[in-house]
Amino acid sequence: MSNFVNENASFCPKDIPSASEYLSAINIYGITLFSLGAVAVLIILFMFLDTLKYIMKNSPPRVKTYSAFVIGVYPVVALSTYVAILVPRAHLLAEAMTQGTFMAAMYQLFCLFVAYCGGEAELIRRVKPDSLNPRVGPCCCWPCCCCLPSININKNRVLYLRLLVLQLPVVQGLVYATLLVLWAERESLYQVNYMYFQPLIIMSILFGVWGMTMTINLLKDVLEKHSMQGKFLVLQLVLLFAKLQALVTRITVWIGLMPCKPPITPMVYGNLVHNTLMLGEMVLLSYIARRLYKKALPNLEETPSTSKYVITTIAALVNALGCNRIVIFFLAIWLLILFFTGLPLITTHVNNLDTKTSERLARALSDLEALKKQNSELQELFRDIKLGDLKNEEQDVIENFQMRLTKVEHPSKSIQDLGYVSQKEEPNSQYEILRRRIMSNTQEFWYFINSELRNLQKQISDVAPDLQQSVDHIISLGTEHKRSLIHDIRALAENDGYATWRELEANDLSNIVQGRLKYLQNPPDCKSAKKLVCNLNKGCGYGCQLHHAVYCFMVAYGTERTLILKSKGWRYNKLGWESIFKPVSDSCLSTTGDSGSNWPGTKDSQVITLPIIDSISPRPPYLPLSVPEDLAPRLIRLHGDPIVWWVGQFLKYLLRPDEKTAAFLQEAMSNIGFKRPIVGVHVRRTDKVGTEAAYHSIDEYMQAVDDYYDQLELKQAVDKRRVYLATDDPKVIQEAYGKYPHYEILADTTVSKSAAVSTRYSESSLNGIILDIHMLSMSDFLVCTFSSQVCRVAYEIMQNYYPDAADKFRSLDDIYYYGGQNPHNRVAVLPHEGHNNGELSMRPGDLIGVAVIVGLSVFGAFYFKDFKPPEESANDDEEFISMDRLYMIIGILNIVPFLLAVALYAGVVTKRYYYLRIYIFIKIFETIINTIVLLVICLLAAIKVQIVFALMICAAPIVVGIWLIESIVIVNVFYTSKSKKNVRKDDQNQVVRSV
């Protein structure tokens, strides 16, 4: 029962595992590695704080901020790298943090060198004229640079140098922000487009390094004793280690050198090795940086001796430390890291799993060979039988059996053979799938042609209005041909001889599932039964809560536990679920047990409490779009959308009405005058429009209804076109009565009024929505918007009244989805080259992820169901604060300090230091507020567990640390400047830039 298969998923060992999957596969060696990583991070933090303390105490005010920022690179990179070691999916974030922090620190290092000189004016005064030499690395390697002359240094030249370095954090930040968006949208987009960004990244780095090299060459005499080359090199090594080692690990993964032991894939293993090496290297670089920055700065007024032999800073450092000790220390660290990363990082159960799989495969192959031998013997046996001596019926049986044996040994592969099945047998899967595919492709083809012709008609309305009538004529003729073709395809299904089989197969499958659910919900001994507790009171509407109950039931089915639905105090009925529907269990309603835990619990936990679907972690494999493995072949053959049928079975069991509710539905149907043929139309308005769905007029719905009845009239006579109209806006009903008098419109304005937001959670509203869903599901065809959960619930229940009702709907916005579902992937079967914006290029076998737009957020950004399921807000009260509103709050909180920073600049220039005091207090206030907001985000992440929130959790400590350091530096600079009571203009500008 608990074996599930995802019909849309493709097995791919390249997937990055979740943190829980990854950590579950780590053994004692991995734990040791994590512990050593934590020790390395603590060492780096200690060296950073020690160096920062020295800088704040002994360095001049104008260089404190820049020095603190530059040495802050190493703890930030170390923390990001360590997070990537613990959370595999945070590797891209760690890479972006490393790159972005390095680029920002490179610009801060440039500002530090300028500050060493006393400002730009002092820099220009101290250097020699014509001393700016552009023929330095990496430009010296380019042929175009060999003829560049030395340039006279002035204010504009210094500005150009600053811009060359400043473009590093700007360009790199934009590039990595784009890559993160691509990765968040779909990882394959990031993998495909990563290489296209590399030329831009490399050129940006080369220009930035060129600017820094020219600056160092310019100041080599002025700042001879400031260790410029050493500080530049120890910072540049961060980028070299990050880029070169990442390239090497990617190459080893591509050529297959890394092992693949799921869930630790080759890419995860390569990233682990890379991040581990980076952590060890950050310890070494942090130590060297500490030695470089933790020493007194020389006085620039002293004239440097040119008679001395100038040695490089790194050489001096090596002499100070001792060459042998550095080499031995570095090799020891390197070998230690390689030793731990080279050991197997997964538990021995993987090897056992591989052995068991091999044994099962060997047994399966052996059984297959035995079956082939038996098949051959049966064929020989039937060849010896003389058919002439048998009766006609016996001859038919023997010939039919011979044909089936032949098909088993030589399965047909041509399209003509797919459709050939004896009228006395059940259809094969290929025939049913192909028949439905022809219908679907015909519909999609017409949608495309009709849409393009309508667009063409709009484009020529001003240029060639005479052609509009011709286009209308083409559309009219095309519509007639489409109807005829669909009529013939449906006639094929009605006349192929399998209608009875489809009815029996649907009933048989439904009986199997309902029997299993009844057995699961009524254990022999409730006290010892394993239970799954689910709270019905999710903070959303009726349709959303039904899907929440179905999700709980699916998990209970997959884990083979009895579902206990806690519904007392239900917002729709305080008495609970059992006051409207039959209890989900007749014998087991108690939530007590010998042991209890939250999801996922253990095998020994008797009672497990389940969270809502969007916060469940780890995610169970039996969430949609998965169906039971033992039923999957039969469902795929019978139904056009098995997951809809599967959800419908749970709703069939859950929504069994009690006597009172059943009598209410029967009486309401009689009073309304329900009669076939009828089309169910659901128009969702009120709080839905503008938040999760776009506005659609009643004309759009009725156009789809007209299309249905025009199609139906090719098959049978229609006495009256009939519509059941369900809506939460009574005005829609009045509008429909006025515009469509030739339709018989069945609707109840009382139900519509009770569905208003103010009265939605009442007993009358509950009866109304139950009636609406029941009537919609009983219709012959459904027209609605799948962005509404009520519409999707009606569509799911409809599957219980037909063998296959997968195509009995028309949604005006989304395709079908289940809120909180696993990724919806499709496999491309035909090649296509994209020519216009929005078109995908694909090849047969490509995995295409389907992400459906649900609606607009405050800023106009889209939610995607595969990324942020809207299930929590349907009907539609959102349970959690919307992230776009959270971003708006953060933006507003940061606008005020920004405006005060402008006032600060004016205050410093005019020497009014109370502006600076005000700004410092505002900055501290901003730090506190932003920290609180980050804590809220972390809390939401703990509840909702989505990748974006997980990335925010990784970044939160780093951001808070930077804010605290920034505030400390600003306060220190202010009070240092205040005590001197004489702040030069250059120093004032330094304060403003540090802010």
Buried (B, 14 or more C-beta within 10 A) or exposed (E): BEEBBBBBBEEEEEBBBBBBBBBBBBBEBBEEBBEBBBEBBEBBBEBBEEBBEBBBEEBBBBBBBBBBBBBBBBBBBBBBBBBBBBBBBBBBBBBBBBBBBBBBBBBBBBBBBBBBBBBBEBBBEBBEEEBBBBBBBEBBEEEEBEEEEEBEBEEEBBEEBBEBBBBBBBBBBEBBEEBBEBBBBBBBBBEEEBEEBEEEBEEBBBBBBBBBBBBBBBBBBBBBBBBBBBBBBBBBBBBEBBBEBBEBBBEBBEEEEBEBBBBBBBBBBBBBBBBBBBBBBBBBBBBBBBBBBBEEBBEBEEEBEEEEEEEEBBEEBBEEBEEEEBEEBEEEBBEEBBEBBEEBBBBEEBEEEEEEEEEEEEEEEEEEEEEEEEBEEEBEEBEEEEEEEEEEEEBBEBEEEBBEBEBEEEEBEEEEBBBEBEEEEBBBEBBBBBBBEBBBEBBEEBEEBBEEBEEBBEEBEEEEEEEBEEBEEBBEEBBEEBBEBBBEBBEEBEEBBBEEBBEEBBEEBBEBBBEBBEEBBBBEEBEEBBBBBBBBBBBBBBBBBBBBBBBBBBBBBBBEBBBBBBBEEBBBBEEBBBBBBBBBBEEBBEEEBEEBEEBBBEEEBBBBBBBBBBBBBBBBBBBBBBBBBEBBEBBBBBBBBBBBBBBBBBBBBBBBBBEEBEEBBEEBBEEBEBEEBBBBBBBBBBBBBEBBBBEBEBEBBBEBBBBBBBBBEBEEEEEEBBBBBBBBBBEBBEBBEEEBEEBBBBBBEEBBBBBBEEEBBBBEBBBBBBBBBBBBBBBBBBBBBBBBBBBBBBBBBBBBBBBBBBBBBBBBBBEBBBBBBBBBBEEBEEEEEEEEEEEEEBEEEBBEBBBBBBBBBEEEEEBBBBBBBBBBBBBBBBBBEBBBEBBBEBEEBEEEBEEBBEBBBEBBEEEEBEBBBBBBEBBBEBBEBBBEBBEEBBEBBEBBBBBBBBBBBBBBBBBBBBBEBBBBBBEBBBEBBEEEEEBEEBBBBBBBEBB
